[in-house]
């Protein structure tokens, strides 16, 4: 039976009333979870894993996929309106989306986010349907040297693009890298940099740092430096995109989709890495550079959101065809399959064909459901901006506190969140970009492990990174990112 017939059979299964109900409930819960900072899809799916003993496999996997997918949609809402990312993958959306909201264009930002998510998710699902085995076979050929250089490329791109100074960007990156080293060594299991604090043994939670830097930092900064200013967030604007915004959005959606999909198929830091790269690309290509970091550029929302959803969909490629989860949530989905005695891998398409194709078909259905859920509610979400500033920021702090405490029920995490919030205030006050901190924290431990594995392959020789064609190419790109902009700047000064 060819792919088309298998997909139609999948739609027949996913389109039954009971499975449609599970898909809708999953999408609705996922969207709500995405809005709440600290409560991500991984935590939610983990909490709901016990339903695998009561619900048949296809229905539960469709339900979990809906939660996973919906959280990516919902996470952009608070990023745009409140500068509070509900998910780490939507942190980049806050950079321009929140500035658009403050300048009265929250409706356009939410609309381009929802439509871009739909476009990217649909295209990525088509690619999963057609090319899953091919893409997975290519991705599995990458080794530790290539993964390490890929992460070095992410470090240099983010540090060079964000902020007005590359030095400040690198400083912020090293803060994140240092935080990522806290806890147990991934390879030797040695305790390091914990200062004797037991809570640091498991490392520092990325969501905790994101909520502290963005949500708590924003509230503190507003109270300290903008409390007496006339509020600028409450200006309402159209809940739709103009023709000009449509023209600026659709190329960014397509570019973001193209950037996000390959990253979702490899364990290179989840959806955070492609969103940062997409943001850098849009900033470089935009004809409205003056809007970035000031009034908010719509491309800076459209591209990263598309990259995020494309990468999230692409995680199904290695999960289903190789049994390799490339994100925390994918790992929990893998455990859900194992609860049913189903082993993900190359034989899954033969042994559990009905489940696989029903799951893929449910992604098409879920995309439509999420678009229907989110677009009509744009006007409702924008009305959040009518909430007076004191009550609004009090609510943000409450959600942040409940979300962070709910992760481990630890009062220590709350003190740490407040400390990171103070760091966020200082960084914003002295114009240090905060995004590189998150990138360093997420990718730092992975980069360290891949570097050590690569050196083991090369018997301790650093030449292993230039002996392999792919890693050498990535190294050349890293050098170009660091050197070419400076050479062009010198040339412009010389010509002037």
N, C-alpha and C positions, 0 to 999 in steps of 0.2 A: 504493500500500500504506500503510495507516494506521500510527500509532505502535505499536499493540499487535502487529500482524503483524511489523513491523520488529524490535521488541524480541524477539519469539519466535524470529525468524530469528537474532538476535544470540546468544540463549541456545543455539541449536542449534550455532552455531559455537564459542562459548566453552566449551560443555559437552563438546567432544570430548576424549578422554583426553590427547592431547598438550597442548592448551591448558589443561586443568585442572592438568596437571603444572606448566606454566610459571607459572600463577597461584599454586599452592601454594608453589613454590620462591621466587617473588618475595615472597610474604607472609612466609615464614619468614626470608628474608634481610633483608627490611625491618624485621621485628620485632627481629632481632638487631642490625642497624645502629642502630636507634632507641635501643637500650639503651646503646650505646657513645657516650660524649660525644665530640664533634668529628667523628665520621663520620656525616654526614647523607645523606639520599637523593640530594641533588644530586651529591655527590662519588661516591657509589656508582654511580648511573646513568651519570655521565660516564665512570667507569672501565670500565663494561661496554658502552659504546656500540659497541665493535668487533664485538660479536655480531650487529649489524645486517647484517653482510656474510655471515653464516652462517645466520641464522634468518629465516623468512618474516615479513612485517610484522605481521600480527595477533598472532602468538605473542609477538613481542618487545615490542609495545606493552602486551599483557596482563602480561607479565613486569615491565616497567618500572613500570606502574601499581601492581602488587602491592608492589614495593619502596617506592614513594612512599607508599602507603597504610599498609603495615605499619610504616614508620618512625614514623608518627604514633601508632600504638598502643604500640610499644615505647618511645618516648621518655618516656612517662609513668611507666614502671616505675622507672627510676633517679631521676626527679624525686621520686617519692613515697618510695622507700626510702632514697635516699642524698643527696637534695637536689642532685642532679647532672643537670640537664636534658640528655637525649640530643639534643633538638632545641630550637631557639629557640621553637617554638610551644608547647612544654610547660613553659616557664619559670614561668608562672602556677600550673601544677599544683603546683609545688614549694612555693609559699607556704603552702598549707593541707595538701597531701598529706603533706609531710615531718613537719609537726606532728602529723598524725593517726598517722603511723607511730611517732613518738616516744611517743605516748600509748597505744600498743598497738592501734591500729585500722588497721594497714597493709592487712589483708585487705579491709576495707570500702572503703578508698580505691582499691585496685586493682580491686575488683569494680565500683564505680560508674564508674571510668574506662573499663573494658573495655565494660560494657553501654552507657554513655553514648556511647562512640565508635560502637558498633554501631547504636544508635537514630539518632544524628545522621547517620551515614554513609548509612544506608538511606533516611531521609527526604530527605536532600540528593540522593541518586542518583535518587529518584523525581522530584524537582524538576528535576534535569538532564534527565531523560527527557522530561518534559512541557513545560517552559518555557524550555529553553535559548535558543532564538532570541529570545523575548520579553525575557528578563532581559538578554541581551547587548545588544539594541537599546536598552534603557533605559540601561544602564551606559555605553554609548559616547557618550551625549549629555552626560555630565558633562565639564566642561572644567577647565583649571588652577585657576580660582578655587574651584570646588567641591572639588577634590582638596586644595588647600591648607587650606581651612577644615575639611575632614574630619580632616586631620592635627593641626590646632590643637585640635580637639575631643578627639582622642586624648591630646595633651599635657596638656591641662587636666584631663581625666578621671582619667588615671593619677596625676598629681601631687597632685590633691586627695583621691583615694581612698586611696592607699597611704601608710602612715606616719601618725604621730600629729600631724605638723605639716605644713601646706601649704607653709611656707617651706622645710623640709627636703626635701620632695618636689620642689619647683621647683629647689632647688640640685642635687639628684641628676639631674634632667632636663637642666639646663644642662651638667653634666659630660658626659652622653651626647651632647648636641648639639655640644659642642666637639670631642669625639672623632670625631664623624661628619664634621666639616669637614676632617679631616686627609687629605691626598692630593691628587689631581688634581681641579680644579674640573670638574663635570660638563658645563658649558656652554662655558667658555672653554679648558679643558684646562690652566689655569695651575697650577703647583705651589704648595701653600700649607700652612703649619704642619707641615712635615715635619722641621724642624730639621736639614736636611742628611742625614737618615737615609734611605738608598735604600729600605729595607723599608717605609717609610711611604707610598711613592708610590702603592701600590694601596689605601691606606686601612687601617683597622684592622678585622680580621675580627670579625663579630658573634659567631660561635661561640667564638672565642678569648676575647672579653670575657665571654661568658656562662659559660664553663667557669672562667675566672679568678675572677669574682665569686662564683659559686655553689659550685663544687666545691673549688677551691683555697682560697678564702676560708673555707669551712666547715671544711676540715681545719686550717687555721692557727688559726682562732678556737677550735676545740675543743682543739688542743694548747696554746694560750696561756692560755685562760681556763676550760676545762672538763676539762682532762686529769686532774685529781685527783678530780673528782666521780665519784660512782657512776654508771655508764652507765645511761641511761634508754631507750635505743633497743631493747634486747633483749627487751622484754616482748612476749610473743606474744599475739595476740588471735584472734578468729574470722576465718576466711577468707571469710566471707559477710556480707551486709548484713542488719541487723535490719529488722523491719517499719517501724519509725520512720525508719530510714535510706532505705528504699525510698520512703516518703511524701515525704521531703525531697528525694530525688534526681530523681524523674521530672519535676516542674515545671522544675527547673534544666536537665535535658536538653533539654526542649522550648524553653525560652527561649534556651539556648545555640545550638541549631540555628537558630532564627529570627535570632539576631544574626550568626552566622557565615556563613550562606549569601550574603547580599548582598555582604559584604566580599570573599569569594572571587572574585566576578565582576569586581572592579575592582582596578587596581594601587594599592592603598592600604596596602602594607606586609605583605602575606601574611597568615598566620594569627595573627600576634602581636597585631595591633590588636583583632580581635574577642574574643580571649581575655581581654585586659585589661579591655575594656568589659564582658564577661560577668561577670568577677570583681567589678567595681564594682557591677553591677546586683544580683548575688546578695548582696553585702555590705549593700546598701541594703535589700533586700526580706526578708532573713532575720529570723526570729524568735529566732535564737540568735546574736545579734551578739557575745555574750561569748566565743564559741568562736573567732572569727576572730583569728588572730595569737597564740592561746594554746594550746588543745588541738587546734585544727584543725576547721574546719567542712566537712562533707561537700558542702554546696552549692558551696563554693569550689573543689572538685575536679570535681564533676559538670558545672557550667555551662561553665567554660573548656574542658574536654575535649570536650564536645559542640560548642562553638563552633569549636574547632580542627579537628575532623574534618569538620564541615559546610563550613568555609571551604576545606579541602583539596579536597574533592569538587567544590566550586563552581568551582575554577580551570579545570575542564574546559570550562565554558561559553564564556568568551572564547577559550580555546585552540582549541577545535574549530570554533566558529562564526565567529570573527573572525580567527583566527591570531595572537591577542595573548596572550602568556604573562604571567601576573600573579605568578609566583614564579620563583625560580632553577631549581627542578626542572622547572617547566612549560616554561621556555625550553629546557632540555636535551631534554625530550620532543619539543618542536617540532623541534629539530635531528635527533632520531632519525627523525621523519617525513620530514624533508627528505632524509635519507640514502637513503630509498626512492623519492625523487622525488615524494613526496606533499606537496601544498601545503594546509596547514590554512586554512580560511576559509569563507565562506558557501557555496561550491560543494562542500565536502568531503562533506556529507551526500548529495550526488548522485553525485559521482565515486568515492567510496570508502565507500559506504553500509554494506557488509558489515563493514569494519574498525571503523567508528564504533560501530555497534550491538553488535558483539561486545565492544568495549572497555567500553561502558556496561553490558552484561550481566555482564561480568567483575567490575564493581564490586559488584554484588549478591552474586555468588559469593564474591568476596574478603572481603566483610563477614562472611559466615557463617564462612568459613575462619578469619579472625582472631579471631572470638569463640570458636570451638572451640579455637584455639591458646592463647588468653590466659586464658579463665576457668578451665579445669582446672589451669592452672599458677599460679594465685593462691597456693595453699598453698606451692608450691615457691619462688616469689619472696619470700614472707614469711619463709621460712627464711634468707634472706640476713641477716636481722636477728640471727641467732644467731652470726654471725661476730664474734669479739672486736673491740673498737673499734680497737686499733692496727693489726691486719691489715686491717680493713675500710677505714680511711682510707689506709693504704699502697696498697691496691688501687685506690682512687679516684684517687690521685695518679698511679699508673702508667697507668691508662686515660686520664686527662686529658692526661698528657705524651705518650703515644703518639698519641692522637687529634689534638692540636694540632700536633705535629711532622709528622704524616702529611699535613696540609693543604698545606704548602708546603716541607717538609723544611728548615725554617729554625730554627737555634738561637736566633736573635733572638726568634722567636715565643715560645720557652720562657721567656726572660728577661722578655718583656713580660707573659706569663701570670702569672708570679710577682709582678711589680709590681702587676698588677691584683688579684691575690689579696690583697696587702697592703692595697690600697685597700678591698677588700671587708671586711677585718677592721676597719679604721678606721670604715667606714660602719656596720657592725653594732654596733661598740662604742659609737658615739655616736648610735645610733638613726636613721640615715639609710636610707630605703628604697633598695634596689638596683635594683628593677624599672624605675623611670623612666630609669635610665642606659641600659638596653638599648633602651627605646622611643625615646629621643633619638638613639641611635646608628643604629637601623634607619631611622627615619622622617625624621631631620634632613636628610640629603642630598636625599631625595625632596621634602620640604616646601620646601626652598630652591629647588630647580629649578622646582617648580610655582608658587611665589610669583613668581619672576622671569619665568616664562612668562605668568602672569596679569597682571603689570604691563606686559609688552610688549603684551598684548591691550588693556589700558586706556590705552596710550600714556603710561605712567608715573604714572597717577593711581590712588591707593589706593581711590577710590570704586568701582572695578570689583568689589570684594568685596560691596558692598551694592546694586549695580545689578542683579545677577543674583539671581532669587528664591531658588534653591537655596542659594547661598553665603550670602545674607543670613539665611536660616532657620538655617543651621548656625552663623553668627556669633551669632545670638540664643540658640541653645542653649549655646554656649560661655559667653556672659555669664551665663546662668542657672545653669550649673554653678558658676561662681565666686562669684556674688552671692547666690543663693537660700539656700544653707546658712547663710551668715553672717547674713542677715536673720532666718531662723528661729531661730538661736541668740540673736540680740539680743532677739527677741520672747519667747523662753523666759525669758531673764534678767529682762526687764521684768515679765513676769507673776509671776515668783518674788519 
